[in-house]
Each structure stands twice: as structure tokens, then as C-alpha cells.
Amino acid sequence: MPAPEPRIVGFAYGFRGAPGQWWHDVVLRGLEDRLGEEAAHAWMGYAFELAEIHVHPDYQNKGVGRAMIRTLCAGRRERSAVLSTHDQPTPARHLYASMGFADLLTRFVFPGGSEEYAIAGRPLPLT
């Protein structure tokens, strides 16, 4: 009997954010406005930005998202990890909170958009 075909059940990536990158600059300005310059730079000055984290619905609540985040953050030298997510009580938002991500901004609307997002962060390394 042949082995089953491999199946992609999730996708995630991240990178170190830097000035001049659109998401980084927009979030930094939002944090400066609401938390002050010092706090904003503490979170965003040397941050690992989790850009996309997606898990197929059939595989949610099975540890896939948690494993991807842990893998992406393992060994990172940045002092924090930050991300944006819909500002609603979603499974993803629950996952981030369970991993120690705290809301830095809520009801945040990106330029040109209308949906509200939460910006969340947590110190690295993950424990």
C-alpha cells in the first residue's frame, strides 16, 4: 500500500521588523500614540514580527498553530515577538493569549482599512 500523500495543514512565517517596512512603521506609530515613544520602541525596536499564521480548520485546536509559533520563535535573538490579529474572541486570539501574548493595542485600524485589529506582543524567548 503506498504512503499517503503529504498534506499541508498550516502555514506561518515571520521576520525581524525594521524601520521602513510598512507594518512595522504603522504599528510603531500606533504604539507611540497610545503607549508613548519609550514603550513603543521597547516593543518594536528589536522585534520578531509574526507575519502570517494559518491552520487548516480541520487541524485547529490540535497544537499545530502553537507548534508553528514555537518553531518560528525558537532561537530568535530579538527581545520581543509581535503580531496583529482580528480584535474579536477568535480561536487564534485565544491561542496567542495562552502563549503569553498580551494586547498592546486594541481596536486598531490600519490605514485604508475598516476592520479592527489587536496588536499583541510578548517577550522572547518563549518559555
PyMOL commands that place a pseudoatom at each C-alpha (Angstrom):
pseudoatom trace, name=CA, resn=MET, resi=1, chain=A, elem=C, hetatm=0, pos=[0.000, 0.000, 0.000]
pseudoatom trace, name=CA, resn=PRO, resi=2, chain=A, elem=C, hetatm=0, pos=[1.509, 3.380, -0.968]
pseudoatom trace, name=CA, resn=ALA, resi=3, chain=A, elem=C, hetatm=0, pos=[2.141, 6.007, 1.692]
pseudoatom trace, name=CA, resn=PRO, resi=4, chain=A, elem=C, hetatm=0, pos=[-0.489, 8.755, 1.910]
pseudoatom trace, name=CA, resn=GLU, resi=5, chain=A, elem=C, hetatm=0, pos=[0.308, 11.991, 0.152]
pseudoatom trace, name=CA, resn=PRO, resi=6, chain=A, elem=C, hetatm=0, pos=[1.783, 14.670, 2.428]
pseudoatom trace, name=CA, resn=ARG, resi=7, chain=A, elem=C, hetatm=0, pos=[-0.770, 17.308, 3.349]
pseudoatom trace, name=CA, resn=ILE, resi=8, chain=A, elem=C, hetatm=0, pos=[-0.156, 20.942, 4.181]
pseudoatom trace, name=CA, resn=VAL, resi=9, chain=A, elem=C, hetatm=0, pos=[-2.152, 21.729, 7.323]
pseudoatom trace, name=CA, resn=GLY, resi=10, chain=A, elem=C, hetatm=0, pos=[-0.641, 25.088, 8.242]
pseudoatom trace, name=CA, resn=PHE, resi=11, chain=A, elem=C, hetatm=0, pos=[1.476, 27.950, 7.053]
pseudoatom trace, name=CA, resn=ALA, resi=12, chain=A, elem=C, hetatm=0, pos=[3.406, 30.539, 9.059]
pseudoatom trace, name=CA, resn=TYR, resi=13, chain=A, elem=C, hetatm=0, pos=[6.299, 32.932, 8.679]
pseudoatom trace, name=CA, resn=GLY, resi=14, chain=A, elem=C, hetatm=0, pos=[7.930, 35.818, 10.452]
pseudoatom trace, name=CA, resn=PHE, resi=15, chain=A, elem=C, hetatm=0, pos=[10.980, 38.055, 10.286]
pseudoatom trace, name=CA, resn=ARG, resi=16, chain=A, elem=C, hetatm=0, pos=[12.805, 40.756, 12.198]
pseudoatom trace, name=CA, resn=GLY, resi=17, chain=A, elem=C, hetatm=0, pos=[10.952, 44.001, 11.642]
pseudoatom trace, name=CA, resn=ALA, resi=18, chain=A, elem=C, hetatm=0, pos=[12.798, 47.169, 10.765]
pseudoatom trace, name=CA, resn=PRO, resi=19, chain=A, elem=C, hetatm=0, pos=[12.110, 50.846, 10.097]
pseudoatom trace, name=CA, resn=GLY, resi=20, chain=A, elem=C, hetatm=0, pos=[10.933, 51.414, 6.547]
pseudoatom trace, name=CA, resn=GLN, resi=21, chain=A, elem=C, hetatm=0, pos=[8.697, 48.324, 6.497]
pseudoatom trace, name=CA, resn=TRP, resi=22, chain=A, elem=C, hetatm=0, pos=[5.032, 49.303, 6.212]
pseudoatom trace, name=CA, resn=TRP, resi=23, chain=A, elem=C, hetatm=0, pos=[3.553, 47.126, 9.025]
pseudoatom trace, name=CA, resn=HIS, resi=24, chain=A, elem=C, hetatm=0, pos=[6.424, 47.933, 11.378]
pseudoatom trace, name=CA, resn=ASP, resi=25, chain=A, elem=C, hetatm=0, pos=[6.148, 51.684, 10.833]
pseudoatom trace, name=CA, resn=VAL, resi=26, chain=A, elem=C, hetatm=0, pos=[2.333, 51.794, 11.085]
pseudoatom trace, name=CA, resn=VAL, resi=27, chain=A, elem=C, hetatm=0, pos=[2.275, 49.732, 14.287]
pseudoatom trace, name=CA, resn=LEU, resi=28, chain=A, elem=C, hetatm=0, pos=[5.164, 51.674, 15.809]
pseudoatom trace, name=CA, resn=ARG, resi=29, chain=A, elem=C, hetatm=0, pos=[3.294, 54.971, 15.241]
pseudoatom trace, name=CA, resn=GLY, resi=30, chain=A, elem=C, hetatm=0, pos=[0.131, 53.489, 16.743]
pseudoatom trace, name=CA, resn=LEU, resi=31, chain=A, elem=C, hetatm=0, pos=[2.033, 52.293, 19.804]
pseudoatom trace, name=CA, resn=GLU, resi=32, chain=A, elem=C, hetatm=0, pos=[3.761, 55.668, 20.167]
pseudoatom trace, name=CA, resn=ASP, resi=33, chain=A, elem=C, hetatm=0, pos=[0.379, 57.423, 20.081]
pseudoatom trace, name=CA, resn=ARG, resi=34, chain=A, elem=C, hetatm=0, pos=[-1.189, 55.156, 22.714]
pseudoatom trace, name=CA, resn=LEU, resi=35, chain=A, elem=C, hetatm=0, pos=[1.713, 53.968, 24.893]
pseudoatom trace, name=CA, resn=GLY, resi=36, chain=A, elem=C, hetatm=0, pos=[4.371, 56.615, 24.381]
pseudoatom trace, name=CA, resn=GLU, resi=37, chain=A, elem=C, hetatm=0, pos=[7.637, 56.559, 22.483]
pseudoatom trace, name=CA, resn=GLU, resi=38, chain=A, elem=C, hetatm=0, pos=[9.660, 54.657, 25.086]
pseudoatom trace, name=CA, resn=ALA, resi=39, chain=A, elem=C, hetatm=0, pos=[7.198, 51.761, 25.396]
pseudoatom trace, name=CA, resn=ALA, resi=40, chain=A, elem=C, hetatm=0, pos=[6.683, 51.617, 21.619]
pseudoatom trace, name=CA, resn=HIS, resi=41, chain=A, elem=C, hetatm=0, pos=[10.406, 51.324, 20.972]
pseudoatom trace, name=CA, resn=ALA, resi=42, chain=A, elem=C, hetatm=0, pos=[10.797, 48.759, 23.760]
pseudoatom trace, name=CA, resn=TRP, resi=43, chain=A, elem=C, hetatm=0, pos=[8.336, 46.509, 21.915]
pseudoatom trace, name=CA, resn=MET, resi=44, chain=A, elem=C, hetatm=0, pos=[9.223, 47.322, 18.309]
pseudoatom trace, name=CA, resn=GLY, resi=45, chain=A, elem=C, hetatm=0, pos=[12.895, 48.331, 18.469]
pseudoatom trace, name=CA, resn=TYR, resi=46, chain=A, elem=C, hetatm=0, pos=[14.192, 44.793, 18.076]
pseudoatom trace, name=CA, resn=ALA, resi=47, chain=A, elem=C, hetatm=0, pos=[11.125, 42.664, 17.379]
pseudoatom trace, name=CA, resn=PHE, resi=48, chain=A, elem=C, hetatm=0, pos=[10.364, 39.418, 15.600]
pseudoatom trace, name=CA, resn=GLU, resi=49, chain=A, elem=C, hetatm=0, pos=[7.191, 40.045, 13.621]
pseudoatom trace, name=CA, resn=LEU, resi=50, chain=A, elem=C, hetatm=0, pos=[4.932, 37.018, 13.185]
pseudoatom trace, name=CA, resn=ALA, resi=51, chain=A, elem=C, hetatm=0, pos=[3.522, 37.968, 9.798]
pseudoatom trace, name=CA, resn=GLU, resi=52, chain=A, elem=C, hetatm=0, pos=[1.167, 35.101, 8.967]
pseudoatom trace, name=CA, resn=ILE, resi=53, chain=A, elem=C, hetatm=0, pos=[-0.081, 32.105, 10.933]
pseudoatom trace, name=CA, resn=HIS, resi=54, chain=A, elem=C, hetatm=0, pos=[-2.744, 29.954, 9.319]
pseudoatom trace, name=CA, resn=VAL, resi=55, chain=A, elem=C, hetatm=0, pos=[-4.005, 26.480, 10.221]
pseudoatom trace, name=CA, resn=HIS, resi=56, chain=A, elem=C, hetatm=0, pos=[-6.479, 24.486, 8.129]
pseudoatom trace, name=CA, resn=PRO, resi=57, chain=A, elem=C, hetatm=0, pos=[-9.814, 24.386, 10.014]
pseudoatom trace, name=CA, resn=ASP, resi=58, chain=A, elem=C, hetatm=0, pos=[-9.724, 20.572, 10.224]
pseudoatom trace, name=CA, resn=TYR, resi=59, chain=A, elem=C, hetatm=0, pos=[-6.451, 20.808, 12.168]
pseudoatom trace, name=CA, resn=GLN, resi=60, chain=A, elem=C, hetatm=0, pos=[-7.218, 23.699, 14.517]
pseudoatom trace, name=CA, resn=ASN, resi=61, chain=A, elem=C, hetatm=0, pos=[-7.144, 23.031, 18.267]
pseudoatom trace, name=CA, resn=LYS, resi=62, chain=A, elem=C, hetatm=0, pos=[-4.657, 20.178, 17.747]
pseudoatom trace, name=CA, resn=GLY, resi=63, chain=A, elem=C, hetatm=0, pos=[-1.434, 22.046, 18.595]
pseudoatom trace, name=CA, resn=VAL, resi=64, chain=A, elem=C, hetatm=0, pos=[-0.422, 22.882, 15.019]
pseudoatom trace, name=CA, resn=GLY, resi=65, chain=A, elem=C, hetatm=0, pos=[-0.508, 26.677, 15.442]
pseudoatom trace, name=CA, resn=ARG, resi=66, chain=A, elem=C, hetatm=0, pos=[1.270, 26.502, 18.796]
pseudoatom trace, name=CA, resn=ALA, resi=67, chain=A, elem=C, hetatm=0, pos=[3.981, 24.282, 17.289]
pseudoatom trace, name=CA, resn=MET, resi=68, chain=A, elem=C, hetatm=0, pos=[4.483, 26.629, 14.342]
pseudoatom trace, name=CA, resn=ILE, resi=69, chain=A, elem=C, hetatm=0, pos=[4.820, 29.676, 16.627]
pseudoatom trace, name=CA, resn=ARG, resi=70, chain=A, elem=C, hetatm=0, pos=[7.238, 27.833, 18.927]
pseudoatom trace, name=CA, resn=THR, resi=71, chain=A, elem=C, hetatm=0, pos=[9.311, 26.697, 15.942]
pseudoatom trace, name=CA, resn=LEU, resi=72, chain=A, elem=C, hetatm=0, pos=[9.413, 30.168, 14.395]
pseudoatom trace, name=CA, resn=CYS, resi=73, chain=A, elem=C, hetatm=0, pos=[10.416, 31.797, 17.691]
pseudoatom trace, name=CA, resn=ALA, resi=74, chain=A, elem=C, hetatm=0, pos=[12.965, 29.167, 18.752]
pseudoatom trace, name=CA, resn=GLY, resi=75, chain=A, elem=C, hetatm=0, pos=[16.465, 30.594, 18.983]
pseudoatom trace, name=CA, resn=ARG, resi=76, chain=A, elem=C, hetatm=0, pos=[15.456, 34.103, 17.917]
pseudoatom trace, name=CA, resn=ARG, resi=77, chain=A, elem=C, hetatm=0, pos=[17.664, 36.881, 19.259]
pseudoatom trace, name=CA, resn=GLU, resi=78, chain=A, elem=C, hetatm=0, pos=[15.000, 39.598, 19.177]
pseudoatom trace, name=CA, resn=ARG, resi=79, chain=A, elem=C, hetatm=0, pos=[13.698, 40.756, 22.547]
pseudoatom trace, name=CA, resn=SER, resi=80, chain=A, elem=C, hetatm=0, pos=[10.007, 40.519, 21.617]
pseudoatom trace, name=CA, resn=ALA, resi=81, chain=A, elem=C, hetatm=0, pos=[7.543, 38.866, 19.262]
pseudoatom trace, name=CA, resn=VAL, resi=82, chain=A, elem=C, hetatm=0, pos=[4.644, 40.930, 17.909]
pseudoatom trace, name=CA, resn=LEU, resi=83, chain=A, elem=C, hetatm=0, pos=[1.656, 40.203, 15.695]
pseudoatom trace, name=CA, resn=SER, resi=84, chain=A, elem=C, hetatm=0, pos=[-1.716, 41.529, 14.612]
pseudoatom trace, name=CA, resn=THR, resi=85, chain=A, elem=C, hetatm=0, pos=[-4.988, 39.624, 14.734]
pseudoatom trace, name=CA, resn=HIS, resi=86, chain=A, elem=C, hetatm=0, pos=[-8.663, 40.440, 14.400]
pseudoatom trace, name=CA, resn=ASP, resi=87, chain=A, elem=C, hetatm=0, pos=[-9.891, 42.196, 17.530]
pseudoatom trace, name=CA, resn=GLN, resi=88, chain=A, elem=C, hetatm=0, pos=[-12.528, 39.559, 18.247]
pseudoatom trace, name=CA, resn=PRO, resi=89, chain=A, elem=C, hetatm=0, pos=[-12.675, 36.483, 20.503]
pseudoatom trace, name=CA, resn=THR, resi=90, chain=A, elem=C, hetatm=0, pos=[-11.335, 34.071, 17.874]
pseudoatom trace, name=CA, resn=PRO, resi=91, chain=A, elem=C, hetatm=0, pos=[-9.524, 30.751, 18.385]
pseudoatom trace, name=CA, resn=ALA, resi=92, chain=A, elem=C, hetatm=0, pos=[-6.330, 32.438, 17.160]
pseudoatom trace, name=CA, resn=ARG, resi=93, chain=A, elem=C, hetatm=0, pos=[-6.658, 35.199, 19.732]
pseudoatom trace, name=CA, resn=HIS, resi=94, chain=A, elem=C, hetatm=0, pos=[-7.183, 32.588, 22.451]
pseudoatom trace, name=CA, resn=LEU, resi=95, chain=A, elem=C, hetatm=0, pos=[-4.065, 30.716, 21.278]
pseudoatom trace, name=CA, resn=TYR, resi=96, chain=A, elem=C, hetatm=0, pos=[-1.913, 33.856, 21.404]
pseudoatom trace, name=CA, resn=ALA, resi=97, chain=A, elem=C, hetatm=0, pos=[-3.138, 34.724, 24.889]
pseudoatom trace, name=CA, resn=SER, resi=98, chain=A, elem=C, hetatm=0, pos=[-2.464, 31.175, 26.086]
pseudoatom trace, name=CA, resn=MET, resi=99, chain=A, elem=C, hetatm=0, pos=[1.120, 31.568, 24.838]
pseudoatom trace, name=CA, resn=GLY, resi=100, chain=A, elem=C, hetatm=0, pos=[1.628, 34.770, 26.813]
pseudoatom trace, name=CA, resn=PHE, resi=101, chain=A, elem=C, hetatm=0, pos=[0.902, 37.370, 24.132]
pseudoatom trace, name=CA, resn=ALA, resi=102, chain=A, elem=C, hetatm=0, pos=[-0.678, 40.463, 25.676]
pseudoatom trace, name=CA, resn=ASP, resi=103, chain=A, elem=C, hetatm=0, pos=[-2.704, 43.131, 23.896]
pseudoatom trace, name=CA, resn=LEU, resi=104, chain=A, elem=C, hetatm=0, pos=[-0.591, 46.201, 23.188]
pseudoatom trace, name=CA, resn=LEU, resi=105, chain=A, elem=C, hetatm=0, pos=[-3.274, 47.921, 21.095]
pseudoatom trace, name=CA, resn=THR, resi=106, chain=A, elem=C, hetatm=0, pos=[-6.919, 47.085, 20.579]
pseudoatom trace, name=CA, resn=ARG, resi=107, chain=A, elem=C, hetatm=0, pos=[-9.478, 48.479, 18.153]
pseudoatom trace, name=CA, resn=PHE, resi=108, chain=A, elem=C, hetatm=0, pos=[-6.567, 49.361, 15.858]
pseudoatom trace, name=CA, resn=VAL, resi=109, chain=A, elem=C, hetatm=0, pos=[-7.492, 50.142, 12.252]
pseudoatom trace, name=CA, resn=PHE, resi=110, chain=A, elem=C, hetatm=0, pos=[-4.758, 50.004, 9.634]
pseudoatom trace, name=CA, resn=PRO, resi=111, chain=A, elem=C, hetatm=0, pos=[-4.606, 52.899, 7.135]
pseudoatom trace, name=CA, resn=GLY, resi=112, chain=A, elem=C, hetatm=0, pos=[-7.057, 52.331, 4.297]
pseudoatom trace, name=CA, resn=GLY, resi=113, chain=A, elem=C, hetatm=0, pos=[-8.893, 49.622, 6.228]
pseudoatom trace, name=CA, resn=SER, resi=114, chain=A, elem=C, hetatm=0, pos=[-12.038, 49.399, 8.308]
pseudoatom trace, name=CA, resn=GLU, resi=115, chain=A, elem=C, hetatm=0, pos=[-11.597, 46.197, 10.348]
pseudoatom trace, name=CA, resn=GLU, resi=116, chain=A, elem=C, hetatm=0, pos=[-10.383, 46.445, 13.919]
pseudoatom trace, name=CA, resn=TYR, resi=117, chain=A, elem=C, hetatm=0, pos=[-7.248, 44.574, 14.921]
pseudoatom trace, name=CA, resn=ALA, resi=118, chain=A, elem=C, hetatm=0, pos=[-5.428, 43.857, 18.122]
pseudoatom trace, name=CA, resn=ILE, resi=119, chain=A, elem=C, hetatm=0, pos=[-1.661, 44.221, 18.198]
pseudoatom trace, name=CA, resn=ALA, resi=120, chain=A, elem=C, hetatm=0, pos=[-0.213, 41.691, 20.629]
pseudoatom trace, name=CA, resn=GLY, resi=121, chain=A, elem=C, hetatm=0, pos=[3.287, 41.089, 21.903]
pseudoatom trace, name=CA, resn=ARG, resi=122, chain=A, elem=C, hetatm=0, pos=[5.311, 39.029, 24.318]
pseudoatom trace, name=CA, resn=PRO, resi=123, chain=A, elem=C, hetatm=0, pos=[8.926, 38.978, 25.387]
pseudoatom trace, name=CA, resn=LEU, resi=124, chain=A, elem=C, hetatm=0, pos=[11.239, 36.385, 23.875]
pseudoatom trace, name=CA, resn=PRO, resi=125, chain=A, elem=C, hetatm=0, pos=[12.300, 33.703, 24.380]
pseudoatom trace, name=CA, resn=LEU, resi=126, chain=A, elem=C, hetatm=0, pos=[9.111, 31.704, 24.621]
pseudoatom trace, name=CA, resn=THR, resi=127, chain=A, elem=C, hetatm=0, pos=[9.076, 29.513, 27.695]
for i in range(1, 127): cmd.bond("trace and resi %d" % i, "trace and resi %d" % (i + 1))
show_as sticks, trace
zoom trace
